[in-house]
Amino acid sequence: MKSILFFHFKNDYTGSTRVLADVIARDYAGQSVTIIIAIRNHDKGFLSELPNVRLIGYYIPTRHGKRIPVLTPVAWRVYFVLLTLCLGWRYDTFYINTITPYLAALLGRLYGKKIIYHVHEKFVRQTLSVRIMEWVFAHTKAHRIFVSEYTRRCYPENPSCTSEVCYNHLGKRFLEQIRIRPVGERKRDTVLMIASLSKIKGLSAFMEVAGLLPRFHFRLMLSADMKSIQAYLGDPIPGNVELIPAQSDIHPYLREADLMLNLSNPFFWVETFGMTILEAMAYGIPSIVPNVGGPTELIEDGYNGFCVDVTDAKVVAEKIKEVLGLDGYERFANNALARFERFR
């Protein structure tokens, strides 16, 4: 059996971590799995919930919870390189989840290892670090796994690489816990969004939409604790918005939701797939999503939701009223469940 060393930047409750956890649970359940990860994200997340996973963290020095200029970026890279050099020789393959752990690719090539890149993202902002990540990815001989056709089109082909599009799937554990609420029992008044605590996820747009629709109940689940969420958002929150900290079990919230939102701002970040959209579809919940990127491969506009300009709060609000209206909701819900079968 080929031995594989995994690399992922953080252990949390976000989409890319969830996808890696599902891959390990599905394809490596009978193996002892080692993942190199940032030590500051070592405690709680999807990866630490897997019984066969061992997380080995590299140290990221901080002071009062904040990174130290110059010292932090240099120190964590040194720790990462030393840790990978010490462990890497034992493994046949380096499995790199997202393009962020680019040093793993460089060290993998140095060791002559097989490289697998699982690509989830395409950055809009071309910072120096992003350009370095993308250059290393573009020039590394690897097997590339893309989460959507959109993601594959974002990167130039490399003749030395093999590639495939593998849509994210929901794990067996998730599927076993699904309890779909009959359409007739739904009040059609609860709108859910699950996202990272970042402006790129359209948090300001969410608040604006909620303000336009005071009769609906908006639930916003963010990948952070409540103290961090409140400190980040700062401004007064509309009275019809409920803030929810990171949850390892999102099933209770999906059972109560009538509509899912994904408002990722394409000027800052183009969503390449949208795991929360797929989770909603499994519950027969329609979604409103951006009209660019991977979500358009999940949501067919006007069929199981809408693909719209999510930066326009008025447009989003109108589509929410249209989906949750008495005339079409059952059709949208049934279509969401039917389309999910294509991604099972």
Residue, then its C-alpha position, 0 to 999 in steps of 0.5 A: m500500500k502506498s504511503i501518503l503524507f497530507f498537507h493542509f494549512k488549517n484544521d477548522y470547519t470550513g469547506s476545504t477542510r471538510v472536503l479533505a476530511d471527506v476524502i480521507a474518510r472515504d478513501y483512506a478509512g483503513q489507514s493511519v493518516t498523517i497531516i502536516i498542519a499549522i499548529r495554531n489550528h491544531d485543536k478543533g476542526f473536521l480533521s481532528e474528528l477523524p479517528n485515524v488521523r494524526l495531526i502534526g503542527y508546525y509552529i507559527p509564532t505570535r505575540h498577543g495573538k498577532r503575527i510578528p512582522v518579519l519573524t512570523p513568516v520566516a519562522w513558520r517557513v523554517y519550521f515547515v521545511l524542517l518538519t517536512l524534511c524529517l518526515g517526508w522521506r518515509y512517504d511515497t506521495f505528498y497530497i497537497n490540499t489547496i495550493t497554499p502549502y506550496l513549500a510541500a510541492l517544492l520539497g516533494r520534488l526535491y525528494g522525488k515524490k509523487i505529488i497530488y494537488h487537490v485544487h479548491e481555489k483561484f485567487v482574485r487578488q494577485t499578491l506576491s504570495v499568491r503569485i508564488m503559490e500559483w507559479v509553483f503549482a503551474h510548474t510542478k509535475a503532479h496529478r491535479i484534482f480540481v473541484s469544478e470545471y471552472t477551477r480547471r479552466c482557471y489554470p494553464e495546462n501543464p503537459s507533464c501533469t495529469s488532471e481530473v475534475c472531481y466534484n466534492h461529495l458528501g461523506k457517508r457520515f453526513l448522508e446518514q444523518i440527513r432527515i429531510r423536512p417535508v415541504g408542507e411543514r416548512k414555514r418558508d421564512t428561514v434563510l441560512m448562510i454558512a461562511s468563513l469570517s471574511k469580507i470576501k464571503g459577502l457578510s456586509a451584503f448579507m446584513e443589507v439583504a436582511g435589512l430589506l426583508p424584516r419579516f424573514h429570519f436570517r441565520l449566519m453561521l461563521s467559522a469562528d467563536m462568538k467573541s471573534i464574530q462580534a468583534y469583527l462585525g462590530d456594527p449594529i446587527p439587524g434584529n432579524v439576524e441570528l449569529i451562530p458560531a462555528q459548529s461541528d454538526i450543522h444538520p440541525y440548522l439545515r433541517e430548519a432552513d428554507l433557503m441557502l445563500n452564498l454571497s461570495n463577492p466575486f470582486f474579492w473571491v470567486e467561489t470554485f464550488g460551494m460545499t454548503i450549496l451541496e449540503a443544502m441540496a441534499y436537504g431539498i433546500p434551494s439556493i441563491v448563489p453568485n452568477v460566476g464560478g463553481p456554484t453555477e455548476l450546482i445551481e441551474d438558474g430558475y430551476n433549483g435556485f437562482c444565480v445572480d449578481v450577489t453584490d446587488a442586495k435588492v436583486v438578492a432580496e427579490k429572488i429570496k421573496e420569489v423562491l420563498g413565495l407560495d407559488g414556486y417553493e415546492r418546485f424549487a425544493n423538489n428540483a434541489l433534491a433531484r439535482f443533488e442525485r447527480f452529485r451523490 
